[in-house]
Amino acid sequence: MTSKLKKFLLPVAISAALVPVSAAFATPTVEASSTTGQALQTSSAAHYQNINFDKRYNNGVLFEHESNLFWGKGERIKVLSTTGETLAFVEASSHVHDALTKHSRKMDQAIIQVDDNVYLGYGFGLDTPVMIEGDDGIIIVDPGESVQMAESVKAQFRKITDKPVKAIIYSHNHIDHISGVRAWATDEQVDSGEILIIAQEGLTAAVANWSSNLGTLFGHRTSYTGAKHVEEGEHGTVNDGLGPRFMQGDISFIEPNLTLKDRLDITIAGVELQIVNVPSETKDEVVVYLPKQKILHAAEVLQGENFPNLHTIRGTKFRDPAMWFKGIDVMRKFDTEVMINSHGRPAEGKAAVENVLTAYRDAIQYTHDQSIRYMNKGMTPDELVEVVKLPKHLSEHPWLGEHYGTVAHAVRQIYVGYVGFFEADPWQLEPMAYEQRAKAFVELMGGRDNIINTAKAAIKAENYTFAAEILSYPITVNKQDTEARELKAQAYKTWSANQVNINWRNWGLNAAAELEGTRDFSNMISFASVDVLTALPSEQIFDMMTATLIAEKTLDVEMAMTYNFADTKESITIEIRNGIAQLHTQPYVDADIQINTTRAVLNQILIAGPKSQQVIGESLASGKFSFANGDVQAFGLFMSYFDKPMTPQELQLIVR
C-alpha cells in the first residue's frame, strides 16, 4: 500500500475501530425502503404466512383440486395413477421455510390424464414429459432430463399403450427438456424418418452454447443453484422450484430432423398440432396447441407456479422481459380450455387459464416497466430493489410465489441488460485491483479482528448478508482464514433456512459448503455430455475450441490445422494467428497440419475422453486417421496451445 493511501485510510480505520460494535446492531429494524436481503427476507416471510390463496385471491375461477395435483373441478382432468412417492422434502422443519415446504407438497408422483389421450408424467423429475396418444402412435413432448428419468416415466406410459413413438417435440434447448431422448428413440429411427424430432430452428446452436463454450462454468454454477454439493433434505435442497428434483443420469441428445421458424401446423398419428415459437425464457421456445381439444401445452413460457426467472442466478444470456410477456400474449389468443406445462400442475377451465396467463404476463410487464421507469430517474440496481415490488393482486397470486425467480434479482438483470455494468460513477471504470482493494477495506474497517467482531454482532442481529459481505475481505486477503470462513458459512446457513426462494437457499448452502471445505462432488451437474457433443454439427464442435486458446502462448504463432472428413464431405480449419483462433469452414490452402479422417472417428475420439490419445494412435495404425501434411509432433504442438478446463474441485466461486 502506498504511503499516500495509508495516510488517507488509517485515520478512517481508527475511527471505525472506535465505533462500538454492539451499538451498530443492538436494535435491528427493517425499514420499508431497506435494500438489505434481511429486509426482503422479513417481508416475504410475513407475506407468505398471511396469505390465504384459495379464498381471497382466486375470484371464483382458480381453485386447487382435492388431489392437490391440478387446478380445476376435474371435468376433463383426472389423476390416473399415483406411485405413493415424492422426490421433494415435505416434512416441517425449522431449517426450511414453511412456504417452501408447502410448495414441495404439490409434487407427488402421478400420471395425470387430460381427456382420453393426453398424459402427464408428473413429479418424476424436474420436467414433466407428456404423451399424446394418436390413432397409430404416440407423440412425446419433452422427453425428460436424463435417460434414466425418462425410462421411469416411459414405464408408466407403457402401462397405458404400446403404440410406437411417431414424434418427439423439444419445447426448448434446456437440458431438462431434451436429455432423455434416447429412452424414446434411436439414431436409426430418426435418420430414417420413422420418428420425427421437432424443434425450433435455433435449438441445436443453443445446445452447443451450454454444452461446450461455457459448459464447465454453467455446470458448476448450476450445481450451486441446485445445492448439489450438500445433502438432500432439511439441511440441503428440498425441491427444485420447478419440480421436486432434477433427476441426474445420462445426458443424451439427437439432433432434430424437422425444424420450424415461427409456426408448424402438422398432423401426426391423426392428432392435429399447432407448434408455435413463443420467445420467452429462451428464443427457441415452442408451445403446442391441440385445436380440436383446445388443450395448450405452455412449455416453460410459464415456469410452473413460480414468479419466473427473468434472470437466473446460475447464469444465462439476457432474458428480455418484454419479449417474454408479449410471448404470453400470443398464447392468450388460443382458445384454451385446459393448460398443461413442462413444470407445475395443469389448469382446467377457460377462466382459470385466462386468469393465470394474464397474471403471469402482468407480473413480468410490471417488473419490466417499473424498472425502466425508475432507471429513468437515475436509480441504480441497489436502489431499484427498494422500489420495484409487485402490487398485492400479483404478489399474492398463487402462480407467482417467489420460489424460483424473484423480483429482486430480476430488476438487477433488467438494469444490466439495458444499461450494462457501469452505474455512472467513474470509479467503477478503474477500481483498485481486486486483492489490493480487499486489503484496503480490511484496514479501513479497523483490521481483521474488528471485522470478525462486527460480523458476529451482525449475525446475532440477523443481518446475515451484511456479515457475509464484510467477511469476504479478510477471506480474500487470507483464503486460509478458518475463523472468517466458518463465520461466513454460519451466516449463509442461517440465512438459507429463512428463504422462500429455492435458488437463493440452495446457493447459500453450497456457498457454506465451499467455505467449510465440505463440498461433495459425487452428485454435481455436468453439461459436458459426450452424447451431446457427438450429435452437434462439426462446425460447432470446432467453434468451441476457439475460446480455449492460450492467447499469451501464441502471440507470435501463425499455424493452421485442417480436418477433412470423408464421410460428411466437410473441411474445417482452425487458424492460430497472433493470439486468436479463427474458424474456417471453407477450403483452406496449405494448412500446416492436414488430417484425413471421418466424423465417425472424431466422435470416437470425443467419446474416449481421457483415453483420446489411445484412440488417435489406433486410428493412425489402421489408416483411419492420417496426415496429408504435418505429423503427430506438429499435431501435439498445435493442441498444446489450447487450455484445459479446471476441475470442479479447482473452481472456487466463494473463496476467492
Buried (B, 14 or more C-beta within 10 A) or exposed (E): EEEEEEEEBEEEBEEBBEEEBEEBBEEBEBEEEBBBBBBBBBBBBEBBEEBEBEEEBBEEBBBBBEBEBBBBEEEBBBBBBBEEEBBBBBEEBEBBBEBBBBBBBBBBBBBBBBBEBBBBBBBBBBBBBBBBBBEEBBBBBBBBBBBBBBBBBBEBBEEBBEBEBBBBBBBBBBBBBBBBBBBBBEEEBBEEEBBBBBBBEBBBBBBBBBBBBBBBBBBBBBBBBBBBBBEBEBBBBBBBBBBBBBBBBBBBBBBBBBBBEEEBEBEBBEBBBBBBBBBBBBBBBBBBBBEEBBBBBBBBBBBBBBBBBBBBBBBBEEBBBEBBBBBBEBBBEBEBBBBBBBBBBBBBBBBBBBBBBBBBBBBBBBBBBBBBEBBEEEBBBEBBBBBBBBEEEBBBBBBBBBBBBBBBBBBBBBBBBEEEEEBEEEEEEEEEEEEBEBBBBBBBBBBBEBBBBBBBBBBEBBBBBBBBBBBBBBBBBEEEBEEBBBBBBBBBBBBBBBBBBBBBBBBBBBBBBBBBEEBEEEBBBBBBBBBBBBBBBBBBBBBBBBEBBEBEBBEEBEBBBBBBBEEBEBBBBBBBEEBEBEBBEEEBEEBBBBBBBBBEBBBBBBBBEEEEEEBBEBBBEEEBBEBEBBEEEBBEBBEEBBEEBEEBEEBEEBBE
